[in-house]
């Protein structure tokens, strides 16, 4: 990216770089904010591939798939790289065109991807199969040497998670549990919610401590209200049964 920005005047390059840094910082926690910074960078330097790519990812994070696809295509034309091919295919899925995503999964560009890119393409293809209601085909698509490997790579947790989720969708809950457990083992940075899915399958329910205290307070209030209502009812009953005596007693006291 730095090399690409060197083609710009120094002040402009610095402004663009600042906006790109903000996109990277915010894209996970504040996608809308990241998108705003990406649009600024795009206005300043639309002919820089790194800017088009960042704008594409920001749009993708905000589910603006048509816009994202246009930016990714522009970046690819500028660089000639196939690196964005899987995310471009996923944009086709987002646009409701899973058949197009599958066509891209079988294109020659896939063979030029590195291992991580090929795994990502496999995940996109499986997702497209599921979009089309082809659960068994999605499961078969994910079955690969990378899935069977015992070594843990950056993509391992997501691949195992996708396989487990597909198995569960197909009604194969026993196998799904096994693969969710494997996903948990490989998910070192918490990139999936595999542990929650595993707990759900095991019937384990996690209760937030604050929610539990609130529930206890509500229960206590309910018990207190019931006791109060019961006491008031008893008093009313006593008054109705012995109203004269009470009045006499009060008269005597006066």
C-alpha positions in Angstrom: 0.0 0.0 0.0 2.8 2.4 0.9 4.4 1.9 -2.5 1.0 2.7 -4.2 0.6 5.9 -2.2 4.0 7.1 -3.2 2.5 8.0 -6.6 0.5 10.7 -4.8 1.6 14.1 -3.6 3.0 13.8 0.0 0.1 15.7 1.7 -2.5 13.8 -0.2 -0.8 10.5 0.4 -0.8 11.2 4.1 -4.5 12.0 4.1 -5.4 8.9 2.2 -3.2 6.8 4.5 -5.0 8.1 7.6 -8.4 7.2 6.2 -7.2 3.8 5.2 -5.8 3.2 8.7 -9.2 4.1 10.2 -11.0 1.7 7.8 -8.7 -1.1 9.1 -9.3 -0.1 12.7 -13.1 0.2 12.5 -14.2 -2.4 10.0 -14.9 -5.1 12.6 -16.3 -3.0 15.5 -17.9 -0.2 13.5 -18.5 -1.1 9.9 -20.5 2.0 9.2 -17.7 4.2 10.5 -15.2 2.3 8.4 -17.4 2.8 5.3 -17.5 6.5 5.9 -13.7 6.7 6.0 -13.4 4.5 2.9 -15.6 6.9 0.9 -13.3 9.8 1.9 -10.3 7.8 0.7 -12.1 6.9 -2.5 -12.8 10.6 -3.2 -9.2 11.5 -2.7 -7.5 8.7 -4.6 -9.9 6.5 -6.6 -7.0 5.4 -8.9 -5.1 3.7 -6.2 -5.8 -0.1 -6.0 -5.4 -0.3 -2.2 -8.1 2.4 -1.9 -10.5 0.5 -4.1 -9.8 -2.7 -2.2 -10.4 -1.0 1.2 -13.6 0.6 -0.2 -14.7 -2.9 -1.3 -14.2 -4.5 2.1 -15.9 -1.6 3.9 -18.9 -1.9 1.6 -18.9 -5.7 2.0 -18.9 -5.4 5.8 -22.0 -3.3 5.4 -23.7 -5.8 3.1 -23.5 -3.4 0.1 -22.6 -6.3 -2.1 -23.1 -4.6 -5.5 -20.9 -1.7 -4.5 -18.3 -4.1 -3.0 -18.2 -6.2 -6.1 -17.6 -3.1 -8.3 -14.7 -2.0 -6.1 -13.1 -5.4 -6.0 -13.3 -5.7 -9.8 -11.7 -2.3 -10.1 -8.9 -3.3 -7.8 -8.4 -6.5 -9.7 -8.1 -4.7 -13.0 -5.5 -2.4 -11.5 -3.3 -5.1 -10.0 -4.1 -8.2 -12.1 -4.2 -10.2 -8.9 -6.7 -13.1 -8.3 -6.5 -12.6 -4.5 -10.0 -11.1 -4.3 -11.6 -13.8 -6.3 -13.3 -15.6 -3.3 -14.8 -12.5 -1.8 -16.0 -11.4 -5.2 -17.8 -14.8 -5.5 -19.3 -14.3 -2.1 -20.6 -10.9 -3.2 -22.4 -12.8 -6.0 -24.0 -14.9 -3.2 -25.0 -11.7 -1.4 -26.6 -10.4 -4.5 -28.7 -13.6 -4.7 -26.7 -15.2 -7.5 -25.3 -18.5 -6.0 -25.1 -20.0 -9.5 -22.6 -17.3 -10.5 -20.6 -18.0 -7.3 -20.4 -21.6 -8.2 -19.2 -20.7 -11.8 -16.4 -18.7 -10.2 -15.5 -21.6 -7.9 -14.8 -23.6 -11.0 -12.9 -20.9 -12.9 -9.2 -21.2 -13.8 -8.5 -18.3 -11.4 -9.0 -20.6 -8.4 -5.9 -22.6 -9.3 -3.8 -19.4 -9.0 -5.0 -18.8 -5.4 -2.7 -19.7 -2.5 -3.9 -22.4 0.0 -5.8 -19.9 2.1 -7.6 -18.5 -0.9 -8.5 -22.0 -2.1 -10.0 -22.8 1.3 -11.9 -19.6 1.2 -13.3 -20.4 -2.2 -14.4 -23.8 -1.0 -16.3 -22.1 1.9 -18.0 -19.8 -0.6 -18.9 -22.6 -2.9 -20.4 -24.6 0.0 -22.4 -21.6 1.0 -23.7 -21.2 -2.5 -24.8 -24.9 -2.4 -26.7 -24.2 0.8 -28.3 -21.1 -0.7 -29.6 -23.4 -3.4 -30.9 -25.9 -0.9 -28.3 -28.5 -1.8 -27.2 -29.5 1.7 -25.6 -32.8 0.8 -23.6 -31.1 -2.0 -22.5 -28.5 0.5 -21.2 -31.2 2.8 -19.3 -32.9 0.1 -17.8 -29.6 -1.1 -16.3 -29.0 2.3 -14.8 -32.5 2.5 -11.1 -31.9 1.7 -7.6 -32.7 2.8 -7.6 -29.4 4.7 -10.6 -30.5 6.7 -9.1 -33.9 7.4 -5.8 -32.5 8.4 -4.8 -32.5 12.1 -2.6 -29.4 11.7 -4.2 -26.1 12.7 -4.0 -23.3 10.2 -5.6 -19.9 10.2 -8.6 -21.2 8.2 -9.0 -24.5 10.2 -11.6 -23.3 12.7 -13.8 -21.7 10.1 -13.6 -24.7 7.8 -14.5 -27.1 10.6 -17.3 -24.8 11.8 -18.8 -24.6 8.3 -18.7 -28.4 8.0 -20.4 -28.9 11.4 -23.1 -26.3 10.6 -23.8 -28.0 7.3 -24.1 -31.4 9.0 -26.5 -30.0 11.6 -28.6 -28.4 8.9 -28.8 -31.8 7.2 -30.0 -33.4 10.5 -26.8 -35.2 11.3 -26.5 -33.8 14.8 -24.1 -36.4 16.2 -21.5 -35.7 13.5 -22.2 -32.0 13.8 -21.4 -32.1 17.5 -18.1 -33.9 16.8 -17.0 -31.2 14.3 -18.2 -28.3 16.5 -15.9 -29.8 19.2 -13.0 -29.9 16.7 -13.7 -26.3 15.7 -13.5 -25.3 19.3 -10.1 -27.0 19.6 -8.7 -25.0 16.7 -10.4 -21.7 17.3 -7.5 -20.0 19.1 -8.7 -16.4 18.5 -12.4 -16.8 19.0 -13.3 -16.3 15.3 -16.4 -18.5 15.6 -19.1 -19.2 18.1 -18.4 -22.9 18.0 -18.2 -23.2 21.8 -21.7 -21.8 22.1 -23.1 -24.1 19.4 -21.5 -27.0 21.1 -23.0 -26.1 24.4 -26.4 -25.7 22.8 -26.2 -29.2 21.3 -25.2 -30.5 24.8 -28.2 -28.7 26.4 -26.0 -26.4 28.4 -27.5 -23.0 29.1 -25.3 -20.1 30.1 -26.9 -17.5 32.3 -25.4 -14.0 32.6 -24.6 -13.1 36.2 -26.3 -9.8 35.9 -29.4 -11.4 34.3 -29.4 -13.9 37.1 -29.4 -11.2 39.8 -32.1 -9.4 38.0 -34.2 -12.6 37.8 -33.7 -13.1 41.6 -34.7 -9.6 42.4 -37.8 -10.0 40.2 -38.7 -13.2 42.0 -38.2 -11.6 45.4 -40.4 -8.7 44.3 -43.0 -11.1 43.1 -43.0 -13.1 46.3 -43.2 -9.8 48.3 -46.1 -8.6 46.2 -47.9 -11.9 46.7 -47.3 -11.9 50.4 -48.5 -8.3 50.6 -51.6 -9.1 48.6 -52.3 -12.1 50.8 -51.9 -10.0 54.0 -54.2 -7.3 52.7 -56.8 -10.0 51.7 -56.6 -11.4 55.2 -57.1 -8.0 56.8 -60.1 -7.3 54.6 -61.6 -10.7 55.5 -61.1 -10.1 59.2 -62.7 -6.7 58.9 -65.6 -8.1 57.1 -66.1 -10.9 59.6 -65.6 -8.8 62.7 -66.3 -5.3 61.5 -68.6 -4.5 64.5 -66.2 -5.7 67.1 -63.5 -3.6 65.5 -65.7 -0.6 65.5 -66.7 -1.1 69.2 -63.1 -1.5 70.2 -62.2 1.7 68.5 -65.2 3.4 70.1 -64.1 2.1 73.5 -60.6 3.3 72.9 -61.9 6.8 72.0 
